[in-house]
């Protein structure tokens, strides 16, 4: 009689260990898949930002003296996209540049350098998860022409 009790004990222990290993494997698999999904979204976010930032920088000369006036509307359209997808730092640097140019304050070159630095930092700061949240207020999103 004692023999079947010992066998039952080991069957229960074996089944419990098997169940534990199966649950642990399922949790690890779920975590891995979740990380991959977030990483894929972060890469897509990076690629979108990079492309919009490159478009912004490519047409920036239209804002300076002797620039192409026809290109300004396209540049401002791209700037509006940057304000939506860009980091808070990029949006603030972009707004400082456009304000300096509009007010002819003389520090537009410095503001351009700051914008380029913010763009580089943002696309070089690749995170394993997509960006979240903003600290900007509604006034950070002007419609310029």
N, C-alpha and C positions, 0 to 999 in steps of 0.2 A: 504494500500500500504506500509505503514511503517513497518508492521508486517513481510512481506516477506523479506524486506531489513535487518531487524534484524536477522531473521533466516539465511539468506544467509551469513551475517557477521559471525555468530557463526559456521556455517558449514565450512567456509573458515578457521577460527581460529582453529577449531578442526582438519581439514585436515592438516593444517600447523604443528600443534603440533604432530600429528601422524607421519607425514613425518620426522620431526626433531628427534623424539624418535627413529624411524626406522633407520635413518642415524647414530645417535649416537650409537645405539646398534651394527650396522654393523661395525663401526670403532673400537669399543671396542672389538668385536669378532675378527676382523682382527689382532689387536694388541696382543691379547691374544694368538692367533694361531701362530703368528710370534715369540713371546717370547718362546712358547713351542718348536717350531722347533729349534730355536737357543739353547735353553737349552738342547734339545736332542742331538744336534751336539756337544755341550760342554761336555756332559757326555761321548759320544762316543770317543771324543778326549782324555778325562781323562783316560778312560779304556785302550785305545791303548798305551798311554804313560806309564801308570802304569805297564802294562804287559812287555813292552820293557825294562823299567828301572829295573824291577825285574830280567829279563833274564841277563841284563848287570851285576848287582851286584852278581848274583848267580855264575857267572863264572869268577869273577875278580881275584881269587887266581892264575889263570894260568899265570898271568903277573909277579908275584913275585917269589923270589928265591924258588926253589923246586916246582914250579908250573908245571902243566901238559902242556907240549909243544904242544900236540895234540889239546888241547882246545883253543889255541890261535887264530887259524883261525876262529873258531866259535865265539869267543869273539869279534874279530875284525869285523866280519859280524854284530853282534849285535850292536857294537859301531857305525857302519855306519848307522844303522837304528835309533839309538839315535840321531845322528847328523841331521837326516832329521826331526824327529818328536819332538825332545826335544826343550826346550826353549833355548834362546840365552845363558843364564847363565849356563845351563846344558852343552851345547856344549863347552863353554869356559872352564869349570871345567874339562870336559872329555879330552879336548886337553891338558890342563896343566898337568893332570895326565899322559897321554901317553907320553908327552914330558919329564917329570921328570923320567919316567921309562926308556925311550930310552936313555936319556943322563946320566942315573945313577947319578943324581944330589943329591941324599940323602934326598930329601924332598917328596918322593913319598907317604909316609904315610900321610903327611899333605895334599897333593893334593887329596888323597883318601877321607879324611875327608871332604874336601871342596866339592868334587863331591857328596858324600852322602848327605851333607847339601843342595846342589843345587837341587838334586833329590827330597828330602823331601819337600822343599819349592815349587817346581813346581807342584807336585801332590797334595799338600795341598792348593794351590792357585787356587781353582776351581772357574772359572768365569761363569757367566750366558750366555756368548757367547763364541764361539770357538776362539782360538788364531788367531791373525792376524800379518802379517809382520815379518821382521827380520832386525837386524842392522848388521848382520855378513857379512864378505867379503868372497870371494871364497876360500881363504887360510884356512878358518876354517873347511874345509871338506877334509882332507887328506885321501888318501887310504893307509892304513897300513896293514902290514902282520906280 
